[in-house]
């Protein structure tokens, strides 16, 4: 039943996503688009951490690499499919190389989190130090702390750039396709091994599965999806800066996944959108500090609702309907046994 409800929900989101830009004001389209782009990033960590059990504190590294790869490739080769492929391949390759040394080196999960966070901060400081004119890749100036401005937007085959409504629709398609692709992957043999490794790594290894290889595949796919989200981000704002690698960005992704529900795919998406909306609204006032609120939210969910919002409501609904079914069955039994 839950599977059919999820399929119907995804179809409804896809249909609404195709028509909503025509109904909304331009500012609202921009605002919702960035929510959805960050939801793609949250989905990538939901897969890596929630389904694969890999504690990655540096998912922002792949997101930022995807954004910068698009900016550089689009500036040098034009905003076409080649630049799009590069923006996905670069973070995926980086994740594969980093993951190879971590997983085949049998590094503990806690240290994996530390390493991925450290890599993100290294990239932040590295890109932040490229402000001179000598720091360029081809014709693309990296810009240092000022970032790269005027990034070309993805264009149709006829050379016409995508407008904000088109980017909105593309983001919806990527988000829905990401959920569907991950769900289908988890039903395959490698996907089932991913779940098995998350549940009990040592048991999976004793059963003959290649744990390091499974983790590497999960980590690489998650990096590719995060990189695609970064590409969409660069297209959304036509701008990218080192802050995309910041510690704040990395922390927010973790909060989104924890609040929504780490073991689900839909939960982190909903948690991401809800917290971004709340952060935006809180940013319009000067009474409460936004980061303080996020810290309180994180502490509350870790201590009180560790499973997240979606699993909590799912369990509550299952309990409610289960009780109704038991009551109906008991009433039917009573009716049948009456003389």
N, C-alpha and C positions, 0 to 999 in steps of 0.2 A: 504493500500500500504506500509506504513512504517513498519507494522508488518511483511510483507513478506520480505522486504529488510533486516530487523534485523535477521530474521530466516536464510536467505541466507548468511548473513555476519557471523553469528555464525557457520554455517556449514562449510564455507570456512576457518574460523580460526581453527576449529577443524581438518579439513583435512590437512591444512598447518602445524599445530602443530605436527601432527603425522610424517610428512616427513622431516621437517626442520632440526632436529638434524643431519641427514645424509648429509646435504648439507653444514652445517656451521662448522667453526673451534671450537675447544673445548672452548676456551676463550669466543667466541661469544655466545655459548650455555649457559655458566655460566651467562654471563651478561644479556641476555634476560630472563633467568629463574628468576633472582631476580626481574626484572621489573614486570614480571607476578605474582610473589608471592605477591609483594606489591600491585598489582592491585586487588588481592583477598581481601586484607585488605581494600583498597579503596571501593570495592564493598560492604563490610559489613557495612561501614559507610553510603554509598549511600542508603542502605536499612533502617538503623536505623534512620538516620537524614533526608534523602531526601524523603523517602516514609512514614516513621513513624512519622516524625516531632519531634524526640527526639534529643535535642542538646547534644550530647555526645562528650566531649572533651578528653575523656580517652579511646578511642578505642584501643590504644596501650596496655592497661592493659590486654585485652583479648588475643591479639596477643602474648604478652610476656608470659602469662600463658600457652597458647597452646604450645609455644616453650619449655618452661621449663618442662611442663608436659610430652611432648614427650621425652625429654632428660632423665628425671628421670625414666619414665616407660620403655623406651627402654633399659636403663642400667640395670634395675632390672629384667625385664621380657622378654627382647629380642625385637628386632625391627620388631614386627609383628602386626597383626590386633588389638590385645589387647592394645598395646601401642598407636596405632592410635585412638582407641575408647576413651582411657583415655585422650589423648591430646585434644579431642573435648569436652568430658564430663566435664572436670575440668573448663575451662573458661565458658561453658554454665551454669554450676551450680553456679559459682561465680556471673555471670551476673543475674541469677534468684534470688539469695539471695539479692544482692545489689538492683536490680530493685524492688523487693517486698517492701523493706523499703522506697524506693524513691516514687514509684507510688501509693502505698496504703497509704503512708503518705502524699500524695497530695503536694509534694514539687514542687515549681515553676520551669519552664523549665530552667531559668537562673541558679538557684541553682543546678539543675541536672548537668549542664555543669561544674560548679565549683566542685561539689562532685566527679564526674568521673575523672576530672583532678587531684584532690587531691589524690584519690585512686591510680592513676598511679604513682604519685610522691612518695607515701608511699611505694608502691611495689618496686620502684627503690631503695630507701634508705634501705629497708628491705633486698633485695637480695644483695645489695652492701656491706652489713655488715656481710656476711656469708663466710668469707675467711678462717676461721679456719678449722682444720680437724674434729672438733666436729659437724660441720654443714653438715650433710648428711641425705639423705632419703634412707634408705636401704643401698645399696652399692654405691649410687651416691653422690659424693661430689659436693656441690653447687658452690664452687669456689670463691664466693664473687665477687669483682670487676674484677678478672681475668676470670670469666665465666667458663663454662663447655666445655672442649675440648674433641675431640675424640668421639663425640656423634654418636652412631650407626645409620646407614642409613637403611631406610625401606627396607625389604627384601622380595623376592618372597617366595611362600610356600616351595620351595626347599632349602631355606636358602641363596640363592644368592642375595647380596645387589643390589639395583637399581643403575645403572650407571647414569652419568649426563644427557644423552639423555632420559632415562626413567623418571627421575625426571622432566625434561622439559615437556615431554608428559603428565605426571600425573598432573602437574600444569595447563596445557592448559585444560585438561578434567575438573578439579575442577573449573576453572574460567568459562568455558562455561556452565557447569552444574549448577553453582551458579546463573548465569544470567537467565537460563531457569527455575530453581526451584523458584526463587523469582518472575519471571513473572507469572508463573502458580499459585503461592500462592496468588498473588494480585488479581487474578480472582475469588478466593474462597470467601465465606462469611466472614471469619476472615480477609482476605486480604482487602476486600472492607471496612470493619470496620476500618482497619488500616488507609486507605486513608481518611475515613470520620473523624477520630479523628485528623489527621493531618490538615485537612481543617478547622474544627471547633469543638474543643473538647467539648465545652459546649452544642452545638446543638446535638452532638452524644449522650451525656449523657442524655439529655432531651428526646431523642428518645428511651431510654431504654437500650442502649448498655453499657457494662461494660468497661469503658475507661481504668481503671487501669489494668484490665486483658489483654486488647488488647495491651497496651504499654509494659506490662511485657513479653508477647509472642514475640513481635517484638524485644525487647531488648535482650532477651535470644537467639533467633535465630541469631541475629547479632553477639552476643558474640561467639556463636558456630562457625560461619563462620570465624570470625577473628582468633579464636583458631586454626582452620584448616589451615589458612594461616601461623600462627606461627609454626605449625608442619612442614609444607613444608619448612619454612625458616631454621629450625634446621636441616632438612635433606639436604638442599642445601649446607650449609657451614660446617656441622658436628660440629657446635660451636654455643653457645648461651651465651650472657653476659647481665648484667643489663642495658646496654645502650639501649636495646630494649624497655625499659620503659621510656626512657628519654623524656624531654619536647620537644626537637627538633623533635623526632619521632612523638609525638602527634600533633605538629603543622603542620608537613608536610601532614598528612592525611587530615586535614581540608583544606589545600590549594589545594590538589589534587581534592577534591570534589567540592570546590567552582569554581575552574578554569574549570573543565570539565562540570559542570552543576548539581546542587544539586537535581533537580527533576527527573533526569534520572539515568539509570543503566550503560549505555554505556559511558556517559560523564566522570564520575569519573575514569573509567578504562583508557580512552584515556588521560585524564589529568594527571593521575599518571604516565603512561608510558612516556609521553612527557616531564614532569618535571624531572623525574628521568634521562632520557637521557640528558636533558639540564644541570642538576646538575653535571652529570658525566663529560660532556665536559668542563664545567666551572671549575671543580676541577683540570683540567690539567694545568691551568694557575694561575699566582700569582697577576694579575692586579686587578681583581674584586672579591670581597668577595661574596661567594655563598649565604650565609644567607641574605645579603643585597639585592641581586637580587630577592630572593624568597619573601622578604618583599615588594619590589616594585611591583612584579607580583600580590601579594595578594591585595595590595592597589588599583592597576589598575582595577582588576576585580570586586572588591567590589564597587568601585565608578563608573566605566564606563560600565562594562559588568556584572552586578550582577547575571544575569541568567545563565552565563557560556557559553562556546564555543559551545557545541552541541545544546542547545536550540536556541542560536542565529542563527546558520547556518540552523537549521531546520525551524525556522520562516522565514528566508530570502528565502529559497528554496520554502516554501509554498507560500510566497508572489509572488515570481517570476513565479511559475507555475500557480498560481491563476490569475495573470495578463494575461499570455499567453492564459489561458482557456477563460477568459473574452473577449480577443481580437478575438479569434477564433469564439466564439459564436456571437459576434457583427458582424464579417465579414459574417458569415453564414446567419444571420438575414438580413443583407443588401442585400446579393445576392438573397435571397428568395423574398424580397419585390421589386426587380427591375422589371420594366414592360418588 
